[in-house]
Structures are given as C-alpha cells and as structure tokens.
Amino acid sequence: MKVKSDFILRKISDSYVVVPVGDAVVDFSGLVNLNESGAMLFELLQKGCEESDLTDALLKEYDVSREIAAADVKKFVSKVKDAGILE
C-alpha cells in the first residue's frame, strides 16, 4: 500500500493534516485531520508498506497489545482507502 503522490502531510501548529495537491485538488475537497499516531502511519504509507508494518510501528511506539494495534491499523487503512488517498 502506498499514499497517492497527490496527497501530502503537513503539521500546522499542533495538528497534522493531509492536503491534496495537483490533480487531487479537483477531486478531493477538504482536509484530513490526523493525530500523532495517524501522522506516523501516514508517513510510513508514503514510503509504501503493508498493514503488518504499520502494526509493528504502533507496537514499537505505544504500549498496546498486538490485537489492539492491528484493529487500529485496519480502521485507519479503511478510512484512508475510503477517502481515495491510497494507490
């Protein structure tokens, strides 16, 4: 999985937002707000990775069980897919 090149992550003050650029501006209206863990996952997806890599990243960063991390990753990936942000 990988984020489409027409979406970038920006930190504005204490918030993270995904912004459409280029051709995506026409098809995608608005911004996507992310928390710190969402921003970390988004950055990994910009490089290209699988759900298991995202789960491992959450486990390395946070004190949660594998089941909770995997469920959170599935939810996150589903939302960015539904938004049309992934290739």
N, C-alpha and C positions, 0 to 999 in steps of 0.2 A: 504494500500500500504506500501511496505517496500523495502528498498535497499537490494540487494543480499549481503550476507556476504563476497563475494569475491571482494568487492569494498570498498575502504576507502578514506576518505577526509584528505588531508594534506595541511597545509599552508606553502608555500615556499616564503620567503621574504614577499611581499605584495600581493601575488597571492594565490588563492585556486585551488587545482587540485584534481580530483578524479582519483585514481590509482587502477588498477586491481591487485589482489594478488591471490595466489593459482592457481586453475584451470582456472580462468578467464584470466590469462596472455596469455594462449594459444589462446583463442577465441576472445580476445579484444585487439586490437593493438592501442597504443596511450594513451593519457590522455584527460580528460575533464577539461577545464578551467572554473571556476565559479567566479562570482563577490561576494560581501559580502552577498547580499540577496539570491543568489543561494546557497551559502555555508550554510546559515541559514536554507533554505528549505531542503537541503540535510541532514543536521544534524537531522532535525525533521523526515525525511523519514527513517533514520537509525533506529529510535526507533519504527517506524510504525505509520502511521496516514492517514487521509483522506484529500481530496482536501480542504474541508471546514476548517480543522485545519490549513492548510498551508495559506489559505486566511486570516484567523483570525490572524495568526502570522504576516503576512505582514501589516495588518491594525494596529496592535499594535505597530509595529516598524516604519512605514512610514506614512506620511500624504497623503494618496491616497484614492480614492473612492473605495467602495466595488467592483464595476464593473471592475475597472482597476486592482485591486488586484486579482480578480477571473480570469480575462483574462490572467494575467501574470503567475498565478499558472498553468492554463491549458496548456499554452505554455511550461512552464518548465517541467511539468509532461510528456507531449507528447515527449519532447526531451530525457528525461532520459529513458522513455519506449522504444523509438525507438533505443536507444543505447544499450538496453538489460540490463540495470542496476537494474531495479525493478523486484521483485519476481512476 
